[in-house]
Amino acid sequence: MDNFLHKGKDKKPKQNIYKLICSAQNYDWGQPANCSLVSTVLRKNSRPVDESKAYAEYWMGTHPNGPSKILKDGKEVLLSEEINGQLSYLFKVISIKNPLSI
């Protein structure tokens, strides 16, 4: 994660803050787009929502099936490229219509 920390003149790390662009996962057990928390989050972030799909999960991380991006200098850049690697976790917001079997 060296790209996020830059040493200034005072030798203290300086952090950059970027807008995080996350992905949604559409599964049958998710809520319909018109009442899903996931689709609401997408809309609030000016992301497209397909009203015919169920929205189940909102992923924040570097998973290859739904990698997050950052907005850097007006361009979308993969988070994994910016941090030079993968995160060891995947943060999710879920919106469930039907119970899930474990």
Secondary structure by P-SEA (a helix, b strand, c coil): ccccccccccccbbbbbbbbbbbbbbccccccccccaaaaaaaaaccccccccccccccccccccbbbbbbcccbbbbcccccccccccccbbbbbcccccc
